[in-house]
Amino acid sequence: MPYDPLAKEDPDVTLPADKREIGGLGIFMTKKMMDSVRYEYRDGQNILTLKKKL
């Protein structure tokens, strides 16, 4: 089943932690730290490609 974790809106990190919804920070931090994050659904598989220049 296709699932694009990048489609969800980024959490509002300006709010205090107790005022935010639970979850979503992992993908948010990944998008901020990586140079490129791409999702595709191909051949019945979810593929999330992360690129970071070292």
N, CA, C and O atoms as a CHARMM CRD file, in Angstrom:
* protein
*
  216
    1    1 MET  N      0.84200  -1.17500   0.00000 PROA 1      0.00000
    2    1 MET  CA     0.00000   0.00000   0.00000 PROA 1      0.00000
    3    1 MET  C      0.89500   1.24900   0.00000 PROA 1      0.00000
    4    1 MET  O      1.80300   1.34300   0.82600 PROA 1      0.00000
    5    2 PRO  N      0.66300   2.19700  -0.89500 PROA 2      0.00000
    6    2 PRO  CA     1.47600   3.40900  -0.91500 PROA 2      0.00000
    7    2 PRO  C      1.31800   4.22700   0.36800 PROA 2      0.00000
    8    2 PRO  O      0.21300   4.39500   0.88400 PROA 2      0.00000
    9    3 TYR  N      2.43800   4.72800   0.86500 PROA 3      0.00000
   10    3 TYR  CA     2.42300   5.62400   2.02800 PROA 3      0.00000
   11    3 TYR  C      3.56800   6.62000   1.86400 PROA 3      0.00000
   12    3 TYR  O      4.73900   6.24600   1.93300 PROA 3      0.00000
   13    4 ASP  N      3.22500   7.87800   1.64800 PROA 4      0.00000
   14    4 ASP  CA     4.21900   8.93500   1.47700 PROA 4      0.00000
   15    4 ASP  C      4.36900   9.70400   2.78400 PROA 4      0.00000
   16    4 ASP  O      3.51100  10.52500   3.10600 PROA 4      0.00000
   17    5 PRO  N      5.43600   9.46400   3.54800 PROA 5      0.00000
   18    5 PRO  CA     5.60900  10.15900   4.81900 PROA 5      0.00000
   19    5 PRO  C      5.90500  11.64300   4.63000 PROA 5      0.00000
   20    5 PRO  O      5.79300  12.41700   5.58000 PROA 5      0.00000
   21    6 LEU  N      6.27900  12.05000   3.42500 PROA 6      0.00000
   22    6 LEU  CA     6.58700  13.45500   3.16300 PROA 6      0.00000
   23    6 LEU  C      5.33200  14.28300   2.88700 PROA 6      0.00000
   24    6 LEU  O      5.39100  15.51200   2.88600 PROA 6      0.00000
   25    7 ALA  N      4.20200  13.62100   2.65400 PROA 7      0.00000
   26    7 ALA  CA     2.97100  14.33300   2.31800 PROA 7      0.00000
   27    7 ALA  C      2.35400  15.04000   3.53100 PROA 7      0.00000
   28    7 ALA  O      1.61700  16.01400   3.38000 PROA 7      0.00000
   29    8 LYS  N      2.65800  14.54800   4.71500 PROA 8      0.00000
   30    8 LYS  CA     2.10400  15.15800   5.92400 PROA 8      0.00000
   31    8 LYS  C      2.74700  16.52200   6.15900 PROA 8      0.00000
   32    8 LYS  O      3.94700  16.70200   5.95400 PROA 8      0.00000
   33    9 GLU  N      1.93400  17.46700   6.58800 PROA 9      0.00000
   34    9 GLU  CA     2.42700  18.81700   6.87300 PROA 9      0.00000
   35    9 GLU  C      3.42200  18.77900   8.03800 PROA 9      0.00000
   36    9 GLU  O      3.25600  18.01000   8.98400 PROA 9      0.00000
   37   10 ASP  N      4.45300  19.61500   7.95400 PROA 10     0.00000
   38   10 ASP  CA     5.45200  19.69100   9.03100 PROA 10     0.00000
   39   10 ASP  C      4.80000  20.18300  10.31700 PROA 10     0.00000
   40   10 ASP  O      3.89300  21.01400  10.27200 PROA 10     0.00000
   41   11 PRO  N      5.25300  19.67700  11.46900 PROA 11     0.00000
   42   11 PRO  CA     4.69700  20.14200  12.73900 PROA 11     0.00000
   43   11 PRO  C      5.10800  21.58900  13.00200 PROA 11     0.00000
   44   11 PRO  O      6.14400  22.04500  12.51900 PROA 11     0.00000
   45   12 ASP  N      4.30300  22.29100  13.75700 PROA 12     0.00000
   46   12 ASP  CA     4.61500  23.67400  14.14000 PROA 12     0.00000
   47   12 ASP  C      5.57900  23.62900  15.32200 PROA 12     0.00000
   48   12 ASP  O      5.15800  23.48900  16.47000 PROA 12     0.00000
   49   13 VAL  N      6.86100  23.74700  15.03800 PROA 13     0.00000
   50   13 VAL  CA     7.86800  23.63500  16.09700 PROA 13     0.00000
   51   13 VAL  C      8.00000  24.92600  16.91100 PROA 13     0.00000
   52   13 VAL  O      8.79600  24.98600  17.84800 PROA 13     0.00000
   53   14 THR  N      7.22700  25.95300  16.56000 PROA 14     0.00000
   54   14 THR  CA     7.24500  27.17800  17.36200 PROA 14     0.00000
   55   14 THR  C      6.37300  27.03400  18.60500 PROA 14     0.00000
   56   14 THR  O      6.49200  27.81400  19.55100 PROA 14     0.00000
   57   15 LEU  N      5.48700  26.02300  18.59600 PROA 15     0.00000
   58   15 LEU  CA     4.63700  25.78000  19.76700 PROA 15     0.00000
   59   15 LEU  C      5.41800  25.03200  20.84500 PROA 15     0.00000
   60   15 LEU  O      6.34400  24.28800  20.52100 PROA 15     0.00000
   61   16 PRO  N      5.07000  25.21200  22.10300 PROA 16     0.00000
   62   16 PRO  CA     5.68900  24.40900  23.15800 PROA 16     0.00000
   63   16 PRO  C      5.35800  22.93100  22.94700 PROA 16     0.00000
   64   16 PRO  O      4.32900  22.60200  22.35800 PROA 16     0.00000
   65   17 ALA  N      6.21600  22.05700  23.42000 PROA 17     0.00000
   66   17 ALA  CA     6.05500  20.61800  23.20800 PROA 17     0.00000
   67   17 ALA  C      4.70500  20.10800  23.70600 PROA 17     0.00000
   68   17 ALA  O      4.11500  19.23200  23.07400 PROA 17     0.00000
   69   18 ASP  N      4.20900  20.62900  24.81000 PROA 18     0.00000
   70   18 ASP  CA     2.93500  20.13600  25.34700 PROA 18     0.00000
   71   18 ASP  C      1.71900  20.61900  24.54700 PROA 18     0.00000
   72   18 ASP  O      0.60600  20.15100  24.78800 PROA 18     0.00000
   73   19 LYS  N      1.90900  21.53300  23.61500 PROA 19     0.00000
   74   19 LYS  CA     0.81200  22.04700  22.78100 PROA 19     0.00000
   75   19 LYS  C      0.79700  21.42300  21.38000 PROA 19     0.00000
   76   19 LYS  O     -0.14400  21.64700  20.61800 PROA 19     0.00000
   77   20 ARG  N      1.83000  20.64100  21.03200 PROA 20     0.00000
   78   20 ARG  CA     1.91300  20.02100  19.69900 PROA 20     0.00000
   79   20 ARG  C      1.30400  18.63900  19.71700 PROA 20     0.00000
   80   20 ARG  O      1.19800  17.99400  20.75900 PROA 20     0.00000
   81   21 GLU  N      0.89600  18.19100  18.50900 PROA 21     0.00000
   82   21 GLU  CA     0.43000  16.81500  18.37400 PROA 21     0.00000
   83   21 GLU  C      1.61200  15.86400  18.54100 PROA 21     0.00000
   84   21 GLU  O      2.75200  16.23400  18.25900 PROA 21     0.00000
   85   22 ILE  N      1.34900  14.66300  18.99100 PROA 22     0.00000
   86   22 ILE  CA     2.38800  13.65300  19.13900 PROA 22     0.00000
   87   22 ILE  C      2.77000  13.14100  17.75800 PROA 22     0.00000
   88   22 ILE  O      1.90700  12.90600  16.91200 PROA 22     0.00000
   89   23 GLY  N      4.05700  12.97000  17.53600 PROA 23     0.00000
   90   23 GLY  CA     4.54200  12.38400  16.28900 PROA 23     0.00000
   91   23 GLY  C      4.89700  13.41400  15.24100 PROA 23     0.00000
   92   23 GLY  O      4.54000  14.58700  15.34700 PROA 23     0.00000
   93   24 GLY  N      5.62000  12.94200  14.21000 PROA 24     0.00000
   94   24 GLY  CA     5.96600  13.78700  13.07900 PROA 24     0.00000
   95   24 GLY  C      7.32700  14.43700  13.14800 PROA 24     0.00000
   96   24 GLY  O      7.80600  14.95500  12.13900 PROA 24     0.00000
   97   25 LEU  N      7.97100  14.42600  14.31200 PROA 25     0.00000
   98   25 LEU  CA     9.26600  15.09400  14.42300 PROA 25     0.00000
   99   25 LEU  C     10.38900  14.32800  13.73400 PROA 25     0.00000
  100   25 LEU  O     11.35500  14.93500  13.27300 PROA 25     0.00000
  101   26 GLY  N     10.27800  13.00800  13.65900 PROA 26     0.00000
  102   26 GLY  CA    11.33700  12.21700  13.02000 PROA 26     0.00000
  103   26 GLY  C     11.48800  12.55400  11.55200 PROA 26     0.00000
  104   26 GLY  O     12.60100  12.79400  11.08400 PROA 26     0.00000
  105   27 ILE  N     10.39000  12.57500  10.81900 PROA 27     0.00000
  106   27 ILE  CA    10.43200  12.92700   9.40000 PROA 27     0.00000
  107   27 ILE  C     10.84000  14.39200   9.24300 PROA 27     0.00000
  108   27 ILE  O     11.61300  14.72800   8.34600 PROA 27     0.00000
  109   28 PHE  N     10.32700  15.25900  10.10700 PROA 28     0.00000
  110   28 PHE  CA    10.67800  16.68100  10.06000 PROA 28     0.00000
  111   28 PHE  C     12.18400  16.87000  10.21800 PROA 28     0.00000
  112   28 PHE  O     12.80000  17.59700   9.43800 PROA 28     0.00000
  113   29 MET  N     12.78300  16.22500  11.21900 PROA 29     0.00000
  114   29 MET  CA    14.22700  16.36900  11.44700 PROA 29     0.00000
  115   29 MET  C     15.02600  15.75100  10.30400 PROA 29     0.00000
  116   29 MET  O     16.06700  16.28300   9.92000 PROA 29     0.00000
  117   30 THR  N     14.55300  14.64500   9.76400 PROA 30     0.00000
  118   30 THR  CA    15.22300  14.01700   8.62800 PROA 30     0.00000
  119   30 THR  C     15.23800  14.96300   7.43800 PROA 30     0.00000
  120   30 THR  O     16.27200  15.11500   6.78700 PROA 30     0.00000
  121   31 LYS  N     14.11300  15.59900   7.14400 PROA 31     0.00000
  122   31 LYS  CA    14.05100  16.53900   6.02300 PROA 31     0.00000
  123   31 LYS  C     14.98400  17.72900   6.23200 PROA 31     0.00000
  124   31 LYS  O     15.56100  18.24000   5.27300 PROA 31     0.00000
  125   32 LYS  N     15.13500  18.17200   7.47600 PROA 32     0.00000
  126   32 LYS  CA    16.00800  19.30800   7.77300 PROA 32     0.00000
  127   32 LYS  C     17.48800  18.93600   7.67700 PROA 32     0.00000
  128   32 LYS  O     18.30500  19.76300   7.27300 PROA 32     0.00000
  129   33 MET  N     17.84300  17.70000   8.04500 PROA 33     0.00000
  130   33 MET  CA    19.25600  17.29800   8.08300 PROA 33     0.00000
  131   33 MET  C     19.79000  16.79400   6.73900 PROA 33     0.00000
  132   33 MET  O     20.98600  16.90900   6.47000 PROA 33     0.00000
  133   34 MET  N     18.93800  16.25100   5.91600 PROA 34     0.00000
  134   34 MET  CA    19.37300  15.67200   4.64500 PROA 34     0.00000
  135   34 MET  C     19.42900  16.73600   3.55000 PROA 34     0.00000
  136   34 MET  O     18.71500  17.73800   3.60300 PROA 34     0.00000
  137   35 ASP  N     20.28200  16.50300   2.56800 PROA 35     0.00000
  138   35 ASP  CA    20.34200  17.39900   1.41200 PROA 35     0.00000
  139   35 ASP  C     19.17400  17.14000   0.47200 PROA 35     0.00000
  140   35 ASP  O     18.71000  18.05300  -0.21200 PROA 35     0.00000
  141   36 SER  N     18.70200  15.90800   0.43500 PROA 36     0.00000
  142   36 SER  CA    17.59800  15.54300  -0.44900 PROA 36     0.00000
  143   36 SER  C     16.82400  14.38900   0.17300 PROA 36     0.00000
  144   36 SER  O     17.41600  13.43200   0.67300 PROA 36     0.00000
  145   37 VAL  N     15.50100  14.48500   0.13900 PROA 37     0.00000
  146   37 VAL  CA    14.62900  13.41500   0.61100 PROA 37     0.00000
  147   37 VAL  C     13.55300  13.24100  -0.45900 PROA 37     0.00000
  148   37 VAL  O     12.86500  14.19400  -0.82600 PROA 37     0.00000
  149   38 ARG  N     13.42100  12.01400  -0.95100 PROA 38     0.00000
  150   38 ARG  CA    12.47900  11.76000  -2.04000 PROA 38     0.00000
  151   38 ARG  C     11.70500  10.48300  -1.76100 PROA 38     0.00000
  152   38 ARG  O     12.26000   9.49300  -1.28500 PROA 38     0.00000
  153   39 TYR  N     10.41600  10.52100  -2.06400 PROA 39     0.00000
  154   39 TYR  CA     9.55400   9.34600  -1.92000 PROA 39     0.00000
  155   39 TYR  C      9.05600   8.92400  -3.29100 PROA 39     0.00000
  156   39 TYR  O      8.76300   9.76100  -4.14400 PROA 39     0.00000
  157   40 GLU  N      8.96500   7.61900  -3.49100 PROA 40     0.00000
  158   40 GLU  CA     8.29900   7.08300  -4.67100 PROA 40     0.00000
  159   40 GLU  C      7.71200   5.72100  -4.34200 PROA 40     0.00000
  160   40 GLU  O      8.19400   5.00700  -3.46300 PROA 40     0.00000
  161   41 TYR  N      6.66800   5.38500  -5.06700 PROA 41     0.00000
  162   41 TYR  CA     6.04600   4.07100  -4.95300 PROA 41     0.00000
  163   41 TYR  C      6.28200   3.37600  -6.28400 PROA 41     0.00000
  164   41 TYR  O      5.76000   3.78600  -7.32100 PROA 41     0.00000
  165   42 ARG  N      7.08300   2.31000  -6.23400 PROA 42     0.00000
  166   42 ARG  CA     7.46800   1.63300  -7.47600 PROA 42     0.00000
  167   42 ARG  C      7.42900   0.12700  -7.27000 PROA 42     0.00000
  168   42 ARG  O      7.90300  -0.38600  -6.25700 PROA 42     0.00000
  169   43 ASP  N      6.87200  -0.55900  -8.22400 PROA 43     0.00000
  170   43 ASP  CA     6.80400  -2.02300  -8.20400 PROA 43     0.00000
  171   43 ASP  C      6.22700  -2.56000  -6.89200 PROA 43     0.00000
  172   43 ASP  O      6.69800  -3.56600  -6.36200 PROA 43     0.00000
  173   44 GLY  N      5.20500  -1.87800  -6.37900 PROA 44     0.00000
  174   44 GLY  CA     4.53700  -2.34000  -5.16500 PROA 44     0.00000
  175   44 GLY  C      5.30700  -2.07100  -3.88600 PROA 44     0.00000
  176   44 GLY  O      4.99400  -2.64600  -2.84300 PROA 44     0.00000
  177   45 GLN  N      6.32100  -1.19800  -3.95100 PROA 45     0.00000
  178   45 GLN  CA     7.12600  -0.90400  -2.76100 PROA 45     0.00000
  179   45 GLN  C      7.20700   0.60000  -2.51800 PROA 45     0.00000
  180   45 GLN  O      7.27300   1.39800  -3.45300 PROA 45     0.00000
  181   46 ASN  N      7.20000   0.96300  -1.23800 PROA 46     0.00000
  182   46 ASN  CA     7.44500   2.33600  -0.83700 PROA 46     0.00000
  183   46 ASN  C      8.95200   2.53000  -0.76900 PROA 46     0.00000
  184   46 ASN  O      9.65400   1.74900  -0.12700 PROA 46     0.00000
  185   47 ILE  N      9.44700   3.56700  -1.42800 PROA 47     0.00000
  186   47 ILE  CA    10.88700   3.82800  -1.45200 PROA 47     0.00000
  187   47 ILE  C     11.12600   5.25500  -0.97700 PROA 47     0.00000
  188   47 ILE  O     10.63300   6.20700  -1.58100 PROA 47     0.00000
  189   48 LEU  N     11.87400   5.40000   0.09500 PROA 48     0.00000
  190   48 LEU  CA    12.25600   6.70600   0.61800 PROA 48     0.00000
  191   48 LEU  C     13.76000   6.82200   0.44900 PROA 48     0.00000
  192   48 LEU  O     14.52000   6.06100   1.05000 PROA 48     0.00000
  193   49 THR  N     14.19000   7.77300  -0.36900 PROA 49     0.00000
  194   49 THR  CA    15.60800   7.93800  -0.67100 PROA 49     0.00000
  195   49 THR  C     16.11700   9.18100   0.04400 PROA 49     0.00000
  196   49 THR  O     15.59300  10.28000  -0.13700 PROA 49     0.00000
  197   50 LEU  N     17.15700   8.98500   0.86500 PROA 50     0.00000
  198   50 LEU  CA    17.78800  10.07900   1.60800 PROA 50     0.00000
  199   50 LEU  C     19.18300  10.29200   1.05900 PROA 50     0.00000
  200   50 LEU  O     19.92100   9.32700   0.86000 PROA 50     0.00000
  201   51 LYS  N     19.56500  11.55300   0.80800 PROA 51     0.00000
  202   51 LYS  CA    20.90300  11.85600   0.33900 PROA 51     0.00000
  203   51 LYS  C     21.52700  12.93400   1.23000 PROA 51     0.00000
  204   51 LYS  O     20.90100  13.93600   1.57500 PROA 51     0.00000
  205   52 LYS  N     22.79300  12.68000   1.58600 PROA 52     0.00000
  206   52 LYS  CA    23.55200  13.62100   2.40700 PROA 52     0.00000
  207   52 LYS  C     24.96400  13.68500   1.86100 PROA 52     0.00000
  208   52 LYS  O     25.63100  12.65900   1.72300 PROA 52     0.00000
  209   53 LYS  N     25.41900  14.89100   1.54900 PROA 53     0.00000
  210   53 LYS  CA    26.80300  15.03600   1.08000 PROA 53     0.00000
  211   53 LYS  C     27.72700  14.98300   2.29200 PROA 53     0.00000
  212   53 LYS  O     27.49700  15.65900   3.29500 PROA 53     0.00000
  213   54 LEU  N     28.75300  14.18700   2.18500 PROA 54     0.00000
  214   54 LEU  CA    29.71800  14.04400   3.28500 PROA 54     0.00000
  215   54 LEU  C     31.01500  14.73400   2.95700 PROA 54     0.00000
  216   54 LEU  O     31.94400  14.71900   3.76500 PROA 54     0.00000
